[in-house]
Amino acid sequence: MTAIAMASDGSYDPVISKLITSLKEAESLTDEKDLGFLQNLLQSKELNALVNVHSKVAKINKDDRIAPLLSASVQILMEVLELLAPRCHISPLCKEVFHLLQTPHLQSILFAHDAIAQKDFYPHLPDIPVEVDEDEETIKIVQLVKSNEPLGATIKTDEETGKIIIARIMHGGAADRSGLIHVGDEVIEVNNINVEGKTPSDVLSILQNSEGTITFKLVPSDGKLDQRESKVRVRAYFDYEPENDPYIPCKEAGLGFQKGDILHIVSQDDSYWWQARKEGEKTTRAGLIPSRALQERRILHERTQKEPNGDAKTENDDFDREMIATYEEVAKLYPRPGVFRPIILIGAPGVGRNELKRRLVARDPEKYKSPVPYTTRPMRPGEVAGREYLFVTREKMEADIAAGKFVEHGEYKGHLYGTAAESVKTIVNAGCVCVIGPHYQALKSLRTAQLKPYIVHIRPPAYEELKKSRTKARARSTFDENNSRGFTDEEFMEMIKSDERINFLYGHFCDDEIVNDDLSEAFEKLVNFANKCESEPLWAPASWVQ
């Protein structure tokens, strides 16, 4: 009997047929049990169905009829969601499509599509060892065409052997795209120039002076590191200029950025230097940026160097290493119908955040609501209990604080102030926007995945503009309990100093900032921020989205 494997489309699978034929020929040399098991396995419908599917998938890009049109459908999905989000409140159709595109089943299909389109389904097997004589080394020759684009690789001297080796391959760069150069490869020659005994700077000079095709003679490394890109996004909390960094391995390979930029971290393999791209930029090559650990060490060193002279001394009771602002992992947080993020306004005393909060609530009292804060200070003339504040004894408030009933609390001029957790929860559950103007130290307890607040830092302008604008508006000093006089020069300076301290310690927690030099313009910006928070997907801590 001749067994023949048949595929689901009616064609015979030649490979399995050949295997069965070989087993029949070797029947006399094989254990009958084993032979029977293998024959049954090879003739099973399940195996033949799997082989047929594998054959179809393996033909992608070889057969135009089933080649994918694109390999980044998930990225397109995210872009479509961003375009639809602002239109959801205008068009019911947009709203329906917006929610459909966020269903797990549809997104899983697109993830699977991209994995197949990118051929991410093959197992990663170790390379077949190359047999060479003991006294010989395997040599590979690689040629790359030099262009205006950097090579996309860095080199270093091996500390033990003194040889020049490839230190890293930049994702998306020319070396990475070639697939021929790998981390750990030893450089023997560059354009027929032997590099033995030379420094990385010498080799760099050879590359810079080369024209046209560059030829490398390399000894392959023992193993090849996985060059898959990570999907981590971070928000940067400091400015970085690689051309001014004396410690970066290669200035040309560096990526400059500014505080607040969103960076796509494509590789964190190196403890000191990450590879990244700016989010939204179409460039293919990644650049080097300092890792979180390296940047933290730099900041701590700078502060240690400055502290003896008092230049960097900052009053802070609870400052610790965790407060060092470097990077924060972020993800897109999409607005949800009927669920609004609380808006938190922080700023120095007297800067005007309470007036902005009052105007926002007055603009639409049914939508924007502010919880009435508690205080232990005495009631002032003109105040009404339950309107400006809920007045309680110090003993009562301290007991409630100890019981965890406040989302934020602090002390100012000997009096306690705070916002009850229950009052915030009540406003949010009612489908309203909760607007809070707490003490800035409350951000650590308010900035949580449960509340997901949108934080705006209200800042004063420079001293001269601050004095001019407040005098013109006849602003009353908040440092005076009776609000019977204007601000003094000392109070203006104190406001600016306090703002700098807030920005230094907590500025990285803020989603936006408003310079309050003109109250009407500042309020207009606040309204725009509130609308954006409701209608657009915004970057937020990744833990809030997971």
C-alpha positions as CSV (number, residue, x, y, z in Angstrom):
1,M,0.0,0.0,0.0
2,T,1.3,3.4,-0.9
3,A,0.4,6.2,1.5
4,I,0.2,9.7,0.0
5,A,-0.5,12.9,2.0
6,M,-3.0,15.2,0.5
7,A,-3.4,19.0,1.2
8,S,-6.8,20.6,1.9
9,D,-6.9,22.0,-1.6
10,G,-6.6,18.6,-3.2
11,S,-2.9,18.8,-4.0
12,Y,-0.4,16.3,-2.7
13,D,2.3,17.5,-0.3
14,P,5.5,16.1,-1.8
15,V,7.6,16.4,1.3
16,I,5.3,14.3,3.5
17,S,4.8,11.8,0.7
18,K,8.6,11.4,0.4
19,L,8.9,10.9,4.1
20,I,6.3,8.1,4.1
21,T,8.0,6.4,1.1
22,S,11.3,6.5,2.9
23,L,9.7,4.9,6.0
24,K,8.3,2.1,3.8
25,E,11.8,1.5,2.4
26,A,13.3,1.4,5.9
27,E,10.6,-0.9,7.3
28,S,12.9,-3.8,7.8
29,L,15.4,-1.6,9.8
30,T,12.8,0.1,12.0
31,D,10.9,-1.0,15.1
32,E,7.3,-1.8,13.9
33,K,5.8,0.3,16.8
34,D,7.8,3.4,15.9
35,L,7.1,2.9,12.2
36,G,3.4,2.6,12.7
37,F,3.3,5.7,14.9
38,L,5.2,7.8,12.4
39,Q,3.0,6.6,9.5
40,N,-0.2,7.4,11.3
41,L,1.2,10.8,12.3
42,L,2.3,11.7,8.8
43,Q,-1.1,10.6,7.3
44,S,-3.2,12.4,9.9
45,K,-5.5,15.2,8.7
46,E,-4.4,17.5,11.5
47,L,-0.7,17.4,10.5
48,N,-1.5,17.9,6.9
49,A,-3.7,20.8,7.7
50,L,-0.9,22.5,9.7
51,V,1.6,21.9,6.9
52,N,-0.8,23.4,4.4
53,V,-1.3,26.5,6.6
54,H,2.5,26.8,7.1
55,S,3.1,26.6,3.4
56,K,0.5,29.3,2.7
57,V,2.0,31.7,5.3
58,A,5.6,31.0,4.1
59,K,4.6,32.1,0.6
60,I,3.8,35.6,1.8
61,N,5.7,38.2,-0.3
62,K,6.6,35.5,-2.8
63,D,3.1,35.2,-4.1
64,D,1.6,38.6,-5.0
65,R,-1.9,37.2,-4.6
66,I,-1.6,36.9,-0.8
67,A,1.0,39.4,0.0
68,P,0.0,41.9,2.7
69,L,-0.6,45.5,1.7
70,L,1.0,46.8,4.8
71,S,2.7,45.6,8.0
72,A,1.8,48.4,10.5
73,S,-2.0,48.1,10.7
74,V,-1.9,48.6,14.5
75,Q,-0.1,51.9,14.1
76,I,-2.7,53.0,11.5
77,L,-5.4,51.9,14.0
78,M,-4.0,54.2,16.7
79,E,-3.8,57.1,14.2
80,V,-7.4,56.6,13.2
81,L,-8.5,56.6,16.8
82,E,-6.7,60.0,17.3
83,L,-8.5,61.4,14.3
84,L,-11.9,60.1,15.4
85,A,-11.7,61.1,19.1
86,P,-12.4,64.8,18.7
87,R,-15.4,64.0,16.4
88,C,-17.2,61.5,18.7
89,H,-19.4,64.2,20.3
90,I,-20.4,65.5,16.8
91,S,-21.1,62.3,14.8
92,P,-22.8,59.2,16.2
93,L,-21.2,57.2,13.4
94,C,-17.7,58.4,14.5
95,K,-18.5,57.5,18.0
96,E,-19.6,53.9,17.0
97,V,-16.5,53.4,14.9
98,F,-14.3,54.8,17.7
99,H,-15.6,52.2,20.2
100,L,-15.6,49.4,17.6
101,L,-11.9,49.9,16.9
102,Q,-11.1,49.6,20.6
103,T,-12.6,46.1,20.9
104,P,-10.1,43.4,22.0
105,H,-11.1,41.0,19.2
106,L,-10.5,43.5,16.4
107,Q,-7.2,44.7,17.8
108,S,-6.0,41.1,18.3
109,I,-6.7,40.3,14.6
110,L,-4.6,43.4,13.6
111,F,-1.8,42.4,15.9
112,A,-1.8,38.9,14.3
113,H,-1.9,40.4,10.8
114,D,1.2,42.5,11.5
115,A,3.0,39.6,13.1
116,I,2.5,37.6,9.9
117,A,3.2,40.5,7.6
118,Q,6.5,41.1,9.4
119,K,7.3,37.4,9.4
120,D,7.4,37.5,13.2
121,F,6.2,33.9,13.4
122,Y,9.4,32.1,12.6
123,P,11.2,30.4,15.6
124,H,14.5,32.0,16.5
125,L,16.9,29.1,16.3
126,P,20.7,29.3,17.0
127,D,22.9,29.6,13.9
128,I,24.4,26.4,12.5
129,P,28.0,26.3,13.7
130,V,30.6,26.9,11.0
131,E,33.3,24.2,11.0
132,V,36.8,25.7,10.6
133,D,40.3,24.5,11.3
134,E,41.5,25.3,14.8
135,D,44.2,27.6,13.5
136,E,41.8,29.5,11.2
137,E,39.3,32.2,11.9
138,T,36.0,32.7,10.0
139,I,36.2,36.0,8.2
140,K,33.3,37.9,6.6
141,I,33.6,40.8,4.2
142,V,30.8,43.4,4.3
143,Q,30.4,46.3,1.8
144,L,28.1,49.3,2.5
145,V,27.5,52.3,0.3
146,K,28.4,55.5,2.1
147,S,25.8,58.2,2.0
148,N,24.9,61.3,4.0
149,E,23.3,58.9,6.6
150,P,25.6,57.8,9.4
151,L,26.6,54.1,9.5
152,G,24.4,53.5,12.5
153,A,27.0,51.6,14.5
154,T,29.5,52.4,17.3
155,I,32.8,50.7,18.0
156,K,35.0,50.3,21.1
157,T,38.2,48.7,22.2
158,D,37.8,45.4,24.0
159,E,39.4,45.8,27.5
160,E,40.8,42.3,27.6
161,T,42.1,41.8,24.0
162,G,42.6,45.4,22.8
163,K,40.8,44.6,19.6
164,I,38.3,46.9,17.9
165,I,34.8,45.5,18.1
166,I,31.3,46.6,17.2
167,A,29.8,48.0,20.4
168,R,26.2,48.6,19.3
169,I,24.0,48.6,16.2
170,M,21.5,51.5,16.0
171,H,18.0,50.3,15.2
172,G,17.0,51.3,11.7
173,G,20.4,52.5,10.7
174,A,22.4,51.4,7.6
175,A,24.3,48.7,9.5
176,D,21.1,47.3,11.0
177,R,19.3,47.3,7.7
178,S,22.1,45.4,6.0
179,G,21.7,42.5,8.5
180,L,25.4,41.7,8.0
181,I,27.1,43.5,11.0
182,H,26.4,42.5,14.5
183,V,27.3,43.5,18.1
184,G,30.6,41.8,19.1
185,D,32.0,41.5,15.6
186,E,35.7,42.2,15.6
187,V,36.9,44.7,13.0
188,I,40.0,43.5,11.2
189,E,40.2,45.9,8.2
190,V,38.4,49.0,6.9
191,N,38.9,49.7,3.2
192,N,42.0,47.4,3.2
193,I,43.5,49.3,6.1
194,N,44.5,47.1,9.0
195,V,43.1,48.5,12.3
196,E,45.2,46.4,14.7
197,G,46.6,48.7,17.4
198,K,44.4,51.6,16.3
199,T,41.9,53.4,18.6
200,P,38.2,53.9,17.8
201,S,39.0,57.5,16.9
202,D,41.5,56.3,14.3
203,V,38.9,54.0,12.8
204,L,36.3,56.8,12.8
205,S,38.8,59.0,10.9
206,I,39.2,56.3,8.2
207,L,35.4,56.1,7.8
208,Q,35.0,59.8,7.6
209,N,37.7,60.1,4.9
210,S,36.2,57.2,2.9
211,E,34.1,57.8,-0.3
212,G,31.7,55.5,-2.1
213,T,31.7,51.9,-0.9
214,I,33.1,51.0,2.5
215,T,34.5,47.5,2.9
216,F,34.7,45.9,6.3
217,K,36.7,42.7,7.1
218,L,35.2,41.3,10.3
219,V,35.5,38.3,12.5
220,P,31.9,37.3,13.4
221,S,30.9,37.4,17.1
222,D,30.0,34.1,18.8
223,G,26.3,35.1,19.1
224,K,23.9,37.6,17.6
225,L,21.8,39.7,20.0
226,D,18.1,40.1,19.3
227,Q,17.5,43.4,17.5
228,R,13.7,43.5,18.0
229,E,12.4,47.0,18.9
230,S,10.6,47.5,22.2
231,K,7.4,49.5,22.3
232,V,8.1,51.6,25.3
233,R,7.3,55.3,25.2
234,V,8.5,57.8,27.7
235,R,8.1,61.5,28.5
236,A,11.5,63.2,29.0
237,Y,11.8,65.5,32.0
238,F,15.1,67.2,31.0
239,D,16.7,68.8,28.0
240,Y,19.5,66.8,26.2
241,E,22.1,68.0,23.7
242,P,24.4,65.2,22.6
243,E,26.9,67.6,21.0
244,N,27.5,69.0,24.4
245,D,27.8,65.6,26.2
246,P,31.5,64.7,26.6
247,Y,30.7,61.1,27.6
248,I,28.5,60.0,24.8
249,P,30.2,57.2,22.8
250,C,29.5,58.9,19.4
251,K,28.1,62.4,19.2
252,E,26.9,61.8,15.6
253,A,24.8,58.9,16.9
254,G,23.1,61.0,19.7
255,L,19.5,62.1,19.7
256,G,18.7,65.5,21.1
257,F,15.4,66.3,22.8
258,Q,13.7,68.8,25.1
259,K,11.8,68.5,28.3
260,G,8.3,67.2,27.6
261,D,9.2,65.3,24.4
262,I,7.7,61.9,23.9
263,L,10.4,59.3,23.0
264,H,10.0,55.8,21.6
265,I,12.7,53.7,23.4
266,V,13.6,51.0,20.9
267,S,16.3,49.4,22.9
268,Q,17.4,49.3,26.6
269,D,20.1,46.6,26.2
270,D,22.9,49.0,27.3
271,S,22.9,50.0,31.0
272,Y,24.1,53.5,30.2
273,W,22.9,54.4,26.7
274,W,19.4,53.7,25.3
275,Q,18.4,53.9,21.7
276,A,15.3,56.0,20.9
277,R,13.4,58.0,18.3
278,K,11.1,61.0,18.8
279,E,7.5,59.9,18.7
280,G,5.9,60.8,15.4
281,E,9.2,61.4,13.5
282,K,9.5,59.3,10.4
283,T,13.2,58.8,10.6
284,T,14.3,55.2,10.5
285,R,17.5,55.4,12.5
286,A,17.4,55.5,16.3
287,G,19.7,57.7,18.3
288,L,21.6,57.4,21.6
289,I,20.2,59.0,24.8
290,P,21.4,58.6,28.4
291,S,19.6,55.8,30.3
292,R,17.5,56.5,33.4
293,A,20.2,55.1,35.7
294,L,22.9,57.3,34.0
295,Q,20.8,60.5,34.1
296,E,19.9,59.9,37.8
297,R,23.6,59.6,38.6
298,R,24.4,62.8,36.7
299,I,21.7,64.8,38.5
300,L,22.8,63.5,41.9
301,H,26.4,64.4,41.1
302,E,25.5,67.9,39.9
303,R,23.5,68.6,43.1
304,T,26.3,67.2,45.3
305,Q,28.8,69.5,43.5
306,K,26.6,72.6,43.9
307,E,25.3,72.1,47.4
308,P,28.5,73.2,49.3
309,N,28.0,76.7,47.8
310,G,24.3,76.7,48.4
311,D,23.5,77.2,44.7
312,A,21.3,74.1,44.5
313,K,19.9,74.0,48.0
314,T,16.2,73.6,47.9
315,E,14.0,73.3,50.9
316,N,12.2,70.0,50.8
317,D,11.1,67.8,53.6
318,D,10.3,64.7,51.6
319,F,12.6,64.9,48.7
320,D,14.3,61.5,47.8
321,R,15.8,59.6,44.9
322,E,12.4,58.6,43.6
323,M,11.6,62.3,43.0
324,I,14.5,62.7,40.5
325,A,12.8,63.5,37.2
326,T,14.4,61.7,34.2
327,Y,11.9,59.7,32.2
328,E,8.3,58.5,32.8
329,E,6.8,55.6,30.8
330,V,3.6,56.8,29.1
331,A,0.8,55.6,26.9
332,K,-2.2,57.2,25.2
333,L,-5.2,57.7,27.5
334,Y,-8.4,57.9,25.5
335,P,-11.4,59.8,26.7
336,R,-14.4,57.8,27.8
337,P,-18.0,59.1,27.4
338,G,-19.5,60.3,30.6
339,V,-16.3,59.9,32.6
340,F,-14.2,63.1,33.1
341,R,-10.7,63.5,34.4
342,P,-10.4,65.8,37.4
343,I,-8.6,69.1,36.6
344,I,-6.0,70.1,39.2
345,L,-4.6,73.6,39.4
346,I,-1.4,74.1,41.3
347,G,0.7,77.3,41.8
348,A,2.3,79.6,44.2
349,P,0.1,81.5,46.7
350,G,-1.3,84.6,45.1
351,V,-0.7,83.5,41.5
352,G,-4.4,83.4,40.7
353,R,-5.2,79.7,40.5
354,N,-8.2,80.0,42.8
355,E,-9.7,82.8,40.7
356,L,-9.2,80.6,37.5
357,K,-10.9,77.7,39.3
358,R,-13.8,80.0,40.3
359,R,-14.2,81.2,36.7
360,L,-14.2,77.7,35.2
361,V,-16.8,76.5,37.7
362,A,-19.0,79.7,37.0
363,R,-18.7,79.1,33.2
364,D,-20.8,75.9,33.5
365,P,-21.8,75.1,37.1
366,E,-23.7,72.0,36.0
367,K,-20.6,70.5,34.4
368,Y,-17.7,71.9,36.4
369,K,-17.8,71.5,40.2
370,S,-15.3,72.1,42.9
371,P,-15.4,70.3,46.2
372,V,-15.7,72.5,49.3
373,P,-12.4,72.2,51.2
374,Y,-12.1,71.8,54.9
375,T,-10.0,74.1,57.2
376,T,-9.3,74.7,60.8
377,R,-8.8,78.4,60.5
378,P,-11.5,80.8,61.8
379,M,-14.2,82.1,59.5
380,R,-13.5,85.5,58.0
381,P,-16.0,88.3,57.6
382,G,-18.2,87.7,54.6
383,E,-17.6,84.0,54.4
384,V,-20.4,81.4,54.7
385,A,-19.8,78.0,56.2
386,G,-20.1,75.4,53.5
387,R,-19.6,77.8,50.6
388,E,-15.9,78.8,50.8
389,Y,-14.8,76.3,53.4
390,L,-16.2,73.7,55.7
391,F,-14.9,74.9,59.1
392,V,-13.9,72.2,61.6
393,T,-11.8,71.9,64.8
394,R,-8.2,70.8,64.5
395,E,-8.9,67.7,66.6
396,K,-11.7,66.6,64.2
397,M,-9.6,67.2,61.1
398,E,-6.5,65.5,62.4
399,A,-8.6,62.4,63.3
400,D,-10.1,62.3,59.8
401,I,-6.6,62.7,58.2
402,A,-5.3,59.8,60.3
403,A,-8.3,57.8,59.1
404,G,-7.4,58.4,55.4
405,K,-10.5,60.5,54.7
406,F,-8.6,63.2,52.8
407,V,-7.2,62.9,49.3
408,E,-5.0,65.9,50.1
409,H,-4.2,68.0,53.1
410,G,-1.6,70.5,54.2
411,E,-0.8,73.3,56.7
412,Y,-0.5,77.0,55.9
413,K,0.2,79.7,58.5
414,G,-0.7,77.3,61.3
415,H,-4.0,76.1,59.9
416,L,-4.9,72.8,58.3
417,Y,-6.5,72.7,54.8
418,G,-7.7,69.6,52.9
419,T,-10.1,68.0,50.4
420,A,-12.2,65.0,51.5
421,A,-11.9,61.9,49.3
422,E,-15.7,61.4,49.4
423,S,-16.4,64.8,48.0
424,V,-14.2,64.3,45.0
425,K,-15.6,60.8,44.4
426,T,-19.2,62.2,44.5
427,I,-18.5,64.8,41.8
428,V,-16.7,62.2,39.5
429,N,-19.5,59.6,39.9
430,A,-22.1,62.3,39.1
431,G,-20.5,62.6,35.6
432,C,-19.1,66.1,36.3
433,V,-15.6,67.6,36.0
434,C,-14.0,67.9,39.4
435,V,-11.9,71.1,39.6
436,I,-9.4,71.3,42.5
437,G,-6.8,73.9,43.5
438,P,-4.8,72.1,46.2
439,H,-1.4,72.7,47.8
440,Y,1.3,71.4,45.4
441,Q,2.5,68.8,47.9
442,A,-0.8,67.0,47.5
443,L,0.1,66.0,43.9
444,K,1.8,62.8,45.2
445,S,-1.5,61.6,46.6
446,L,-3.7,63.0,43.9
447,R,-1.8,61.8,40.9
448,T,-3.1,58.2,40.9
449,A,-4.5,55.7,38.4
450,Q,-7.9,55.9,40.2
451,L,-8.3,59.7,39.7
452,K,-6.3,60.1,36.4
453,P,-6.1,63.9,37.0
454,Y,-5.1,66.5,34.4
455,I,-2.7,68.8,36.1
456,V,-2.0,72.4,35.1
457,H,0.7,74.5,36.7
458,I,-0.4,78.2,37.0
459,R,2.8,80.3,36.9
460,P,3.6,84.0,37.4
461,P,5.4,86.0,34.7
462,A,8.7,87.6,35.3
463,Y,9.0,90.1,38.1
464,E,8.4,93.3,36.1
465,E,5.4,91.9,34.2
466,L,4.0,90.4,37.4
467,K,4.1,93.8,39.2
468,K,2.7,95.6,36.2
469,S,-0.2,93.3,35.6
470,R,-1.3,93.0,39.3
471,T,-1.1,96.8,39.8
472,K,-3.1,97.4,36.6
473,A,-5.8,94.9,37.7
474,R,-5.7,96.3,41.3
475,A,-5.2,92.8,42.6
476,R,-5.6,92.4,46.4
477,S,-2.9,90.6,48.3
478,T,-3.8,87.0,49.3
479,F,-1.1,87.3,52.0
480,D,-3.3,89.8,53.8
481,E,-6.2,88.0,55.6
482,N,-8.5,90.9,55.0
483,N,-7.6,91.4,51.3
484,S,-7.5,95.1,52.0
485,R,-4.2,96.0,50.2
486,G,-2.2,95.3,47.1
487,F,0.8,93.0,46.9
488,T,4.2,94.3,48.1
489,D,7.5,93.9,46.2
490,E,8.6,91.3,48.8
491,E,5.4,89.3,48.1
492,F,6.0,89.4,44.4
493,M,9.5,88.0,44.9
494,E,8.2,85.4,47.3
495,M,5.6,84.3,44.7
496,I,8.3,83.9,42.0
497,K,10.6,82.0,44.4
498,S,7.8,79.7,45.5
499,D,6.9,79.0,41.8
500,E,10.5,78.1,41.0
501,R,10.5,75.6,43.9
502,I,7.2,74.1,42.8
503,N,8.5,73.7,39.2
504,F,11.8,72.2,40.5
505,L,10.1,69.6,42.7
506,Y,6.8,68.9,41.0
507,G,6.9,70.5,37.5
508,H,7.3,67.1,35.9
509,F,3.9,66.0,37.3
510,C,2.1,68.7,35.2
511,D,0.4,68.0,31.9
512,D,0.4,71.7,30.9
513,E,1.3,75.1,32.3
514,I,-0.2,78.6,32.0
515,V,1.7,81.8,32.6
516,N,-0.9,84.1,34.3
517,D,0.2,87.5,33.0
518,D,-3.3,88.4,31.8
519,L,-6.2,86.8,33.6
520,S,-8.6,86.7,30.6
521,E,-6.0,85.0,28.3
522,A,-5.0,82.6,31.1
523,F,-8.7,81.6,31.5
524,E,-9.1,81.1,27.8
525,K,-6.1,78.7,27.8
526,L,-7.5,76.8,30.7
527,V,-10.9,76.3,28.9
528,N,-9.0,75.0,25.9
529,F,-7.0,72.6,28.1
530,A,-10.3,71.4,29.7
531,N,-11.8,70.8,26.2
532,K,-8.8,69.0,25.0
533,C,-8.8,66.7,28.1
534,E,-12.4,65.6,27.2
535,S,-12.0,65.1,23.5
536,E,-8.4,64.0,22.7
537,P,-6.3,61.0,23.5
538,L,-3.4,62.3,25.7
539,W,-0.2,60.9,27.0
540,A,-0.5,59.7,30.6
541,P,1.5,57.4,32.9
542,A,1.4,53.9,31.4
543,S,0.1,52.4,34.6
544,W,-3.1,54.4,34.2
545,V,-3.8,52.7,30.8
546,Q,-2.9,49.1,31.6
